[in-house]
Amino acid sequence: MAEYDTIRTVGVGARASQIDAGLRAHMNKVYGLMSVAMIITGAVAWAVGTSPAMLQVIFGSPLKWVVMFAPLAMVFAFGAMINKLSVAAAQLFFYVYAAAFGLSLSFIFAVYSGVSIAQTFLVTAISFAGLSLYGYTTKKDLSGVGSFLVMGLIGLLVASVVNIFLASSALNFAISVIGVLIFAGLTAWDTQKIKADYIEHAQYGDEAWLGKSAIMGALTLYLDFVNLFMFLLRFLGNRE
């Protein structure tokens, strides 16, 4: 992985100032795309979640399984198709995915109070900003930590599936705590990885790759934010 305190040595024929300016623009685009996706997700979740009739239609029928698993299927499809899509098509797919994710999260407005959802979102936003800033500025290589977090994430998914059948409150609490820690760490690691990928490829001037890289980076941080929010909501949310 690139050494972040030696950015001036990166790339033959590429001036350090150009790389640095390009990196700032790239990260701004990543955060901008992520922010738009978050707005779409929130708008869809609120519109559906505050409508008892729509909640009944979706979550009171087998349609709920389609709504719940569609985002998972879409994210795998996105990863498989990204190289074949244009930058504009990839961005549109990302926004459609954000809308589908919002639909799957709409149930929280029927479970938690609006005030607690807003408070948890604010806490998540502040935490995410701090963690992402750390990942961007730290000189420590987080790649080893990232590998450990990915393994932890796999274990978390397995435990979550098992607890669907066990319905253990103790295991649910443990999953929530571990989930917060894992996605907090992934936020910092993913930010650093987005930065490193840009520095590695910027010297080649591949605009199409850089455009798609920004979208994939936005998707990665979007998922970190949403999952961190959902695990924090288990602690901070007031159930109605």
TACOR-V627667 format. One record per backbone hydrogen bond with DSSP energy under -0.5 kcal/mol. NH is the residue of the N-H (numbers start at 1). CO is the residue of the C=O. If there is no record, write none. Layout:
# TACOR-V627667
NH_CO, NH_CO
This chain:
# TACOR-V627667
4_2, 6_3, 9_6, 10_7, 14_11, 15_13, 19_15, 20_16, 21_17, 22_18, 23_19, 24_20, 25_21, 26_22, 27_23, 28_24, 29_25, 30_26, 31_27, 32_28, 33_29, 34_30, 35_31, 36_32, 37_33, 38_34, 39_35, 40_36, 41_37, 42_38, 43_39, 44_40, 45_41, 46_42, 47_43, 48_44, 49_45, 50_46, 51_48, 52_50, 55_51, 56_52, 57_53, 58_54, 59_55, 60_56, 61_58, 64_61, 65_62, 66_62, 67_63, 68_64, 69_65, 70_66, 71_67, 73_69, 74_70, 75_71, 76_72, 77_73, 78_74, 79_75, 80_76, 81_77, 82_78, 84_81, 85_81, 90_86, 91_87, 92_88, 93_89, 94_90, 95_91, 96_92, 97_93, 98_94, 99_95, 100_96, 101_97, 102_98, 103_99, 104_100, 105_101, 106_102, 106_103, 108_105, 109_106, 110_107, 111_107, 112_108, 113_238, 117_113, 118_114, 119_115, 120_116, 121_117, 122_118, 123_119, 124_120, 125_121, 126_122, 127_123, 128_124, 129_125, 130_126, 131_127, 132_128, 133_129, 134_130, 135_131, 136_132, 137_133, 138_134, 142_140, 146_142, 147_143, 148_144, 149_145, 150_146, 151_147, 152_148, 153_149, 154_150, 155_151, 156_152, 157_153, 158_154, 159_155, 160_156, 161_157, 162_158, 163_159, 164_160, 164_161, 165_161, 165_162, 166_162, 167_163, 169_167, 172_168, 173_169, 174_170, 175_171, 176_172, 177_173, 178_174, 179_175, 180_176, 181_177, 182_178, 183_179, 184_180, 185_181, 186_182, 187_183, 188_184, 189_185, 190_186, 191_187, 192_188, 193_189, 194_190, 195_191, 196_192, 197_193, 198_194, 199_195, 200_196, 201_197, 202_198, 203_199, 204_201, 205_202, 206_201, 207_205, 210_206, 211_207, 212_208, 213_209, 214_210, 215_211, 216_212, 217_213, 218_214, 219_215, 220_216, 221_217, 222_218, 223_219, 224_220, 225_221, 226_222, 227_223, 228_224, 229_225, 230_226, 231_227, 232_228, 233_229, 234_230, 235_231, 235_232, 236_232, 237_233, 239_237, 240_111
